[in-house]
Amino acid sequence: MDALQASNRRILFNLLPAHVATHFLDNQFRTNMDLYHQSYHRVGVVFASITNYHEFYMELDGNNQGMECLRLLNEIIADFDERDSVQ
């Protein structure tokens, strides 16, 4: 149960900003489940899928145990953020 809870926590912190994840994990909010909201003048949201990424991602010595695969994902996200901020 502890391993599953730790895994769920990691997933939540990977999907949401830390302060939002903490909001939902904090015991005081579990009882009343207040919705979280913030307002921004400009925001961009992307949901994307890289076809067959699971075949591309491998933890090998040649790609620094998978870090190069993660670096590529980071570049894709950074490019999206850069283009969004220019427009």
Rosetta blueprint (number, residue, H / E / L):
1 M L
2 D H
3 A H
4 L H
5 Q H
6 A H
7 S H
8 N H
9 R H
10 R H
11 I H
12 L H
13 F H
14 N H
15 L H
16 L L
17 P L
18 A H
19 H H
20 V H
21 A H
22 T H
23 H H
24 F H
25 L H
26 D L
27 N H
28 Q H
29 F H
30 R H
31 T H
32 N H
33 M L
34 D L
35 L L
36 Y L
37 H L
38 Q L
39 S L
40 Y L
41 H L
42 R L
43 V L
44 G L
45 V L
46 V L
47 F L
48 A L
49 S L
50 I L
51 T L
52 N L
53 Y H
54 H H
55 E H
56 F H
57 Y L
58 M L
59 E L
60 L L
61 D H
62 G H
63 N H
64 N L
65 Q L
66 G L
67 M H
68 E H
69 C H
70 L H
71 R H
72 L H
73 L H
74 N H
75 E H
76 I H
77 I H
78 A H
79 D H
80 F H
81 D H
82 E H
83 R H
84 D H
85 S H
86 V H
87 Q L
